[in-house]
Amino acid sequence: MRHSEDNGTVHALAARELVYQVDAARLLDEVSLSAEEGEFVGLIGPNGAGKSTFIKLLTGQLQPTVGGVRVLGIDVGKNARKVKANVGIVPESESPPSYLTAAEYLEFVARLRGLDDVDGKVRHWLDWFGINDKRDSMCKDLSKGQRQKVMLAGALIHKPKLLFLDEPFVNLDPIYQRKCRELLMEMIADGGTIFLCTHILEVAERLCTRVAVIDHGHVLASGTIDELRESPGETLEDVFIRLVGGSVSPVEAADGGLPDEEE
């Protein structure tokens, strides 16, 4: 049974006043955020804002200094292994093991999760991502985009009800970006939940039912895009610059502005 608030809202995930501190540095400071079942929630922010740290706390890869997280009704601090068994995760800038082939990695994930028809599921996802011809290639020999497809396939192979994605589209070509967007929207239509960290604001604006803006470990604003707008014509990029731009400008000024591009 999933966590339910007093008002009856069913949450796929709920983080309450999370603090994550390393020595004297607070990387996250009293962050609270939730996602209801069937929501597509996006977390956007500049580099170093705390997005990847937050997703690691939500998935039990890190333990908070203060605060707690429940995912699919599970206390992450007490049972991170059960959380990982029930969700799909695509971490930022992480590749499948270099010493396995694409098929071997997906077989490993499927068997670890106790799935039936392992060969069929591996074949389906290799075909879906257009990399069946690379099934016997070592992951270290795949292109960045092909490795990203393998990671996505591994996160989707067990049809999770909750998916955590950290910059999932960065290395994908436009055709597979579109295919993946369509697949994710089908997942939402079927009642699944997605938590997305991204720098691609157009993707967040197109896909997300709700967006949170984070900077320096603080959530500056959270809501639907309409709720975040100050005027009808404001895009998510406009909202982002309005909320975060003031914190970036002093850094640029201190550095003498942005460096010139190399010729």
N, C-alpha and C positions, 0 to 999 in steps of 0.2 A: 504494500500500500504506500502511495506517495504522500509526501508531507502536505498537510492542509492547514492553512492559517485559520484563525478564528472566524473570518468572514466567509469561509467556505471555498476560497480560491485554492486550486490545486497547483502546486509548484513542482516543476520538474527539477529545479534547483533553487536553493535559497542560501545566500551568504549574508551573515549578520556581523557588522562592525569588525571586519577583518583588518588586522594589523599584521604586517610582516616586516620584521626588523632584522637587519644584519649589522652587528656591532651598534654604532650610534645612528646608522642610517635607516630611516623608515621608508621602505620601498612601496608599501601600501599603508594608508592611514585611515582606519575606521571606514572601510568600504563595505557598503551594503547594496546588494543587487539580487534580483530574483528573475526567474523565467517561468512562466506558466506553461503547462502542456499545450503544444500546438503553436508556440511562439517561435519566431526567428529573431533572436536578440543579437545585436551587434555591439561590440566594444571597440571604440575608435579613440586614437590618441597619438601624439607624436612619438618618435623614438625615445625609449627610456621612460615612458609614462607609467609602466607597470602592467601592461596588457598581458605579456607572456607569463609574468610572475603570478598574476591573478588566475590565469587558466591552469597553471600548475597547482595552485592551491585548491581550485575547484575539483581537480582530478586526483588529488592525493599524492602528487609528486613532491609537494612541499607541505610542511605543517605550519599553520599560522602561529604567530607569536601570541596573538589574542584573537578571540572570535571563533566562529564555527561555521561549517558548511554542511548542508544536507543535499544530497543528490539522489533523485528517485526514492526519496524517503529514507536513505541510508546516511548515517552519520559518517562523514568522510574521515574524520579524525580517528574513529574507532574501527572502521572497516574499509580502508582504501582499496583493498584487493577486490572486495565485492563491487565497489563502484566501477573499477576498471573492467571488471568482467561484464558489466551491463551497459557500458557506453562505448562509443567510438571516439577515438582521439587521433587528430592529425597535428602533431607538434610543428612549430616553426623550424625551418631549416634542418630537419632531421631526415635521414635516409634509411632505407631498409638495410639490414646487415650486408656488408659488401661480399661476404664469403658464401652467401646463398644466391641461388638463381631466383628470378622473379616468381616462378611457380613454387619453388621450395619455400620461400618466405610466406606466400599465401597459404600453402598447405600447413605450415607450422602454426600460423595464426588460427586457421580453421580447426585444427586438431586440438590446439590449446583451449579453444572455446567449446570443444565437444560437439561440433556440428556434424550433421549427417551429410552424405553425398558430397564429401570434400572435393573429389575430382570435378564434379559438376559445377560446384560453386567457384572453384578456382578458374575453370575454363570460362564460365560465364563472365567473370569480372575481367579476365585478361582480354576476352573478346570485346566487352563493353568499352574498355579503355583503348582498344586498338593496338594492343601490345602482345597478342598471342604469338607473334613471330619472334618475340624476345623472351618467351617463357623459359628457355634454357640458358639464357644469358646471365652471367653473374651481375648482381646489382651494381657492383663497382664499375661495370662497363656500360651501364645505361646512361642516357643523357639525364640532365636535371629534370626535364619534364617527364621522362619515363619513370624515374624514381619517384616523382611526386604522384604519378598515377598508381604506382604500386602501393604507396603509403595510403592513398585514398581508398583503394580497393581493400586493403587490410582493415580499414576503419569501417567499411560498409558491409563486409562479407557476412556478418551475423545479423544484419538489419537492426541496428540499435534504435531504441526509441529516443535516445539523446545523443547528439553528436557535438563534439567540441572541435572547432576548426581554427587553427592559428595560421593566418595568411595562406589559405589553401590554393589560391589561384595564381600565385606569383609566377610559377614556372610553366603554367599550362598555356598552350596555344589558344587563340580565340575560339576555335571550334569546340575544344573540350571545356573551356570556360563556360560556354553556353550550355553544353550537354550537362555539365555538373550543376549549373544553376537550375536547369529544368528538373533534374533529379532531386535536388534539395527542396524545391517547391512542391514536388510530389510527396516527399517525405512529410512536409508540414501539412499538406492537405489530408494525409492519412493519420494525423494526430501526433506526429513526432515533434521533437523540439531540437532547435539548433542554436548553439552559442558560437558566434563568429568574432574573431579578432582580425581586423584588416586595416590596411592603409588605403585600400582602393575604395574611396568614398562613393563612387558611382555604384559599385556593387552593393554596398551597405544601403544606399538610398533605394535601390531597386528591389532588394530582397527583404530587408529587415522590417518586422512589424514594430520593433522598438529598438532604440539606440541609446547607449550610454557613452558619454564623453569623459575620458580620464586624462589627467595630466598631473605629473609629480606625485603619483600615488593617491590622488583625490578624484572622486567622481564629481565633475563639475555640473553635469546635468544628465537627466535620464527621462525618456518618454518616447512617444511616437514622434515621427519627424514633424508632423503638424504641430504637436505640442511644443517642440523645440524652436519652431520658427517664430521670428518677431514680426515678419511681414509675409504676405502670401507668396511673393516671388522668391523668397529666400531658399537656396538650395542647402543640402547638407554640408557642402563645402563652405558656404557662407556662414552657416551655424558654427562649424568647426573653427574657422578663422576668427570669428567673433569671440568665441569662448577661450580659445587657446592662443591666438595670435599675440596677445599682450604678454604672455610668458615667454614667447620665443623671441620677440623683438629685442629685449634687453640682452639676451645671450648673443645675438647677432651683433649688436652694437659693441659689446665688450670685446668681441673677436675682430672688430673692424669690418663687420659685414660679412656676407658670404664670400668664400673664395671664388676667384675667377675660374671658369671652366678651362680645362686643359685643351689646347688646340691639337 
